[in-house]
Amino acid sequence: STSRGLGDVYKRQMVSKSFVSCADSYLQSKHFGSHQECNTRGLIAKVARFEDYCQSSLNKPNFTMNVDSMTANDLREFEGFLLNEYESCGTGKPRSLNTISTNMTLMRTVCNWVRKQGVTNNDPFFGYDMPKALYGTPYFLTIQERDQVLDADLTDDAELAEYRDMFVFQCMVGCRHSDLVTFTPKNIIDGFLEYIPHKTKGKSGRTVRVPLVPKAMAILDAHCHGDDEPIFPNHFNFKFNEAIRMILKRAEVNRVVTVINPRTRQEEKKPICDVATSHMARRTFIGNLYRSAKDPNLVASMSGHANGSVAFARYRVIDDDMKKSLVELIK
């Protein structure tokens, strides 16, 4: 009966039945972390811009994305809009197909939730082919390359040196950037980094404990400013990514890797310093651990992935060294 009562509340809130209104109610009904909330609010803004575009440019003066009347064709037009609209984050780059896939998947989640509330029986995703996310083999730094970055002489640029310490520490603990910038000395307990990842807090609430190697402890000792003070400054992620690429170039870490162009989905060869991001630090931690331990459960317990995570499967890289070890068994 409690569930029916909640459904009635949201049903009253969504009288207009516009997707924007329904998605806002969906947000209010959940206890999202900052990452999920940001993604959902971003989707709401994109739908609102799409409605404005249809009304002003496609001669549809009364058009809205209405959960009662949305069709598979509306979804296809929205997908095309996302493909052609440049990102609003200031990069001036078109969206990748993986980003569009993520947006459409989130949109389907909201529509499914709306139907469960009894607001509509319409399923616009029936007859719509969801765009598939495509990921190449994860690339990451070797331990030697990571230490090459740590040892790079950046004494002429204090800000870049600070970014370097953040990046290398992240390589040693495998956390997400959103968690990295929240750590205080209170997260360091008996030589372990201990935290609950923001992204999975609402799903599992599992505490992650990562033992800190001496190099990680040395970085912490240089940056701790008080028990309640964040260890690292909360820089914007895109600014952090730009700094990482500059740092790798300064450290002459420029090994060529194979990447998938997010727009064309064609294979390309790039220096690793040109495609590095903060998420590569996470891959560096996971990839090197998995290369040594080959135990997904043990690695996942320190990476903060939820049980059964599809994303974690991408980190199970069978690299050349592992292949050679296997072949040695049948000599």
N, C-alpha and C positions, 0 to 999 in steps of 0.2 A: 504493500500500500504506500510505503514511503516513496518507492520508485515512481508509482503513478502520480503521487502528489508533486514530485519534482517535475515530472513530465508536464503536468498541467501548468506549473509556474512558467516553464520555458515556452510552452505553447502560447500563453498569454503575452509573453514578452516578444514573441515573433509574429505578431499579428500581420505585419507588413509582408512577411514571408520572403523578403529580399535576402539574398545570400549574405550580404554584408551584415544585416541585422542578426541573422541566424548564427553566423560565425562569431559575432560579438557575444551572443548568449552562450555559445560553445566555450569561448574563452572564460567566461564568468563561472561556468559550471565545473571547471577543472582547476587543479592546483599545479599549474605548469611551472617548470623552471624558466629562467630567463631566455634560454635558447629556444624552447618551444613557443613561448609567448611571442618572442620577436618574429619567428617564422610565421606564426598565425596572423599577427598584426600586419606583417609584410604582405601576406596573401590578401587580406582585406583591402589594403591600399591598392594592390594591383587590380582587383576586381572593380573597385570604384573608378580607377583610371580607365579601365576597359569600357565600363558603362558610359563614361563621359565621351570616350572615343566613338562609340557606336552612335550616341545621340548627336554628336557634332559632325562627324565625318562620314558616317554610313547612312545618314538620313533615317535614323530610328529615334524620333524625338522622345518617345516614352519608354525606351528600352531599359529594363533592369534585369539582372540575373535573379530570377524568382524561383524558389525551390519547387513551386508547384508547376511551373511551365518551362523550366530549363530543359534543353534537349542536348543530345549528343552533338548536334551541329553547333550549338552555342559553345560547347566545350572545345570543339575543334577550332572555332573562331578565336576563342580566348587563348588557346595554345599558340595559334599563329600570331596573336597580338604579343604574347610573351616572347616569342622568337624574334620579333622585329623591333620590340621596344628595348632601348639600351638600358642597362642597369642604372638605377638612380643613386648609386653609392658614390658617384663622382669618378669612376674609373673610365667611363666612356667606352666600355667594352660591351659587346652583345652578350646576352645570357647563353650559358652552355645548355646543351640538351639535358644534361643531368640535373641542372637546376630547375628546368621546366618540368622534368619528371617528378622532382621532389614537390613542386608546387601543385601539380595535378593530383599527386597521391594525397597530399594534405587536404585538397579540396574534396576528394572522394571521402576521406575520413569525416569531414564536417557533414557532408550530405548523408552519410550513413547514420551519424549521430542524430541528425534532424529527423530521419525516418523513425528511429527508435523512440524518439519523443512523441511520435504520433502526429507530427505537424503536417506531414505529407506522405503520400504513397508513391510519389514520383521518383524514379531512379534515372537521372540523366546519363549515368555512366553505362547503362545497358545499351549496347550498340556502339560504344566508344572504345577505341583501342588505346589503352594507356601507353604513353611513351616509356620506353625502357631505359633505365640508367645503365651506363656502360663504363666500366672501370678497367684500366690496364693493370699490369703487374705492379704492385707497390714498389717504389724506389725509395731508398733510404741511405743514410750515411753509414759507412763502416765505422767500427770503433776507432780505427786509425784516423779516418777523416774527421770524426767528432773531436778527437784530441788535437788534431791539427788546427781546428777552429778555436779550441780552448787556448792553445798556445800562441795564437796569432797576436802580433804586437799591435795593439790598438790604443797605445798610450796617448796618441795625438787626438783622440776623439772619445771623450768620457761617455757621451751618450751612446755611441756605438758599442763601447765596451760593456755598458750596462745591458744593452740588448743581447750581446753575445752571451753574457752570463745567464740571462733568462733562457735563451735558446738551448744552451748546453745543459742547464739544469733540467729543462723539459725533456731533452734527449735521455737523461739519466733516470727520469721517474715516469715518463710516458703519459702524463696528464694532458688534458685539453687546455687550450689557452684560457678558456673561461674559468677553469679551476685554478690555473697557475697564478692569476692575478688576485686571487682571494686568500692565498696562503699567508698565515702569520706564524710566528714562532710556536704558537700553541698547537699547530699541526705537526710539529716535530716531537715525537714521543719515543724515548728510548732508542734513538738512532733510526727510527722509521718515520716516513712521511705518512700521515694518516688523515684521510678525508672521505667524504661521501660525494661522489661526482654529481654535479648539478644536473647533467643531462638525464641520468637514470634515477635521480632521487625519488621521483614520483612512481617509479616502476618497482625497483627492488630495495632501495634504501641501503644497499650493501656498503659497508665500510671497506675502503681500499687501504691496504698497508704495503708500502714499498720500502725495503731496506735502503738506506742511503750509503753509497760508497764514499770513500774519503774525498774524492774530487767534488762530489755534490755537497758534502758537509763544508768544504772549504769555501764554496760559492755562498752557502748560507751564512757562514761566519762573516763574510765580507758585506753582507746586505741586510742583516737583521738590525732593526732600529728600535725595538721595543716589543713587548709581548703582544700588544694589540695592534701593532702597525703592520700593514701588508709588507711582505718581504720584497716584492717587486712592484713597480708602478703599473697602474692600469692603463697602458697605452691602447689605442685603437688597434684592432687586429691587422687591418690593412697596412698601417704604418709599421707595425712589427714585422710583417712579411717583407716589406720593402727593405727594412734594415737587415733582415736575415740574408737576403740575396746580396746585399752590399758586403756583408761580413764574409760570406763564403768566397766572394770574389777577392777580397783582401787577403783571405787565407789561402787563396789559389786552390780551392776545392772546386774543380771544374770537370770532373769525370762526365762523359757523355752518357745519357740514359735515354731509354725509349719511352715516350709518353704518347697518350692519345689526345689529339686536338679536341677540346671540349665542344667546339662548334662543328667541325667537319667529321669528327670521329675517325680521322685517318691517323696512322702511325707517323710520329715525327721523332727526330733525334735532337736532343737539347742538352747543353751543359747543365749539370745539376744545380749550379749556382743561379741559373736563370729561372728555374721552376720551383725553387725551394720556398716553403711556407712554414708556419708554425706547426701545421699538422704533420709535416715531414719529421719534426722532432718526435712526435708520437710514434710515427712509423719506424723511426730509428730505434727507439726503445723496444717496440714490439718485435720488429724484424730480427734484430740481433739476439733477443732472448729466444725467439722461436727457432732461430738457426742453431742455437746451442742446446736448448732443452727439448724442443719438438713436442712439448706437452701443452696443448691449447688451453686446458683448464687451469694449469699453473700460471701461464702467461696472462690469461684473461682475469685472474684474480688480482693481478697487479696493474692491469690496463684500465680496469673499470668498465669493461664491456659487460652488458647484461648476458645472462645465460641464453645460449642459442642465437646470439647476435649474428645476423647475416653479414654485417660490416666486418666482424672479426675474421670471417672466413677469407677475406681478401688479403689478410696479412700472412696467410700460411704459404709463404713463398718457398717453392722448391728451387733453391739456387744452385749454381754450378758446383759449389763445394759439397752440398748434400748429394747431388747426383753422382759426383766422383766417389763419395763414400759408399754409396749403394753399389756402384759398379765394381768396387774393390771386393765386394762380397762374392762375386761370381767369376773372379779371375781363374 
